[in-house]
C-alpha cells in the first residue's frame, strides 16, 4: 500500500485542530488504559490498519496484556474487562456504527451507570476523535509498521 498524500503537510491547520483535541483528551480524566482500548476497538471496527498498529503498540507499552488485546474484538464474550471498560467499549461500538441504531436509550442508560456526565462527554469526544483519525489514515492510506510508542 502506498500513501496517497501527507495530510499533515497539506492541511497543517487541520492537524493542529486534531492535536488540540488529543491534548484535551490526554488531560480529561479518563484512564489511559481505557482510552487505548477505545482507540483500538474503534480502529478495528473501521478497518484502520495504521491506527490498529499504533494503538496496539501504545496499549502494550502502557502495560496492557496480550490476552486482553487479542480478545478485544470479542469483548462481549470474555470475562477480561471491567464493567466500566465494557460500557466504554459498548459506547465505542455504538458511536462508531451510529447509523445502525442511533444509540438506543437502554445503551445510554447502561453506559451512563458507569460514567459521570463529564466523563461520558469526554468519552464521546474520544470516540469521535479516533473515528476522525481513522478517516484520515484510511482515506490517505497511512502505512502501518513504522510507528514507535513514545517513551514515558
Secondary structure, DSSP 8 states (H G I E B T S, - for coil): ------HHHHTHHHHHHHHHHHHHHHTSS--HHHHHHHHHHHHHHHT-HHHHHHHHHHHHHTT--HHHHHHGGGGGG-S-S-HHHHHHHHHHHHHHTHHHH---HHHHHHHHTTS-HHHHHHHHHHHHHHHHHHHHHHHTT--SS-------
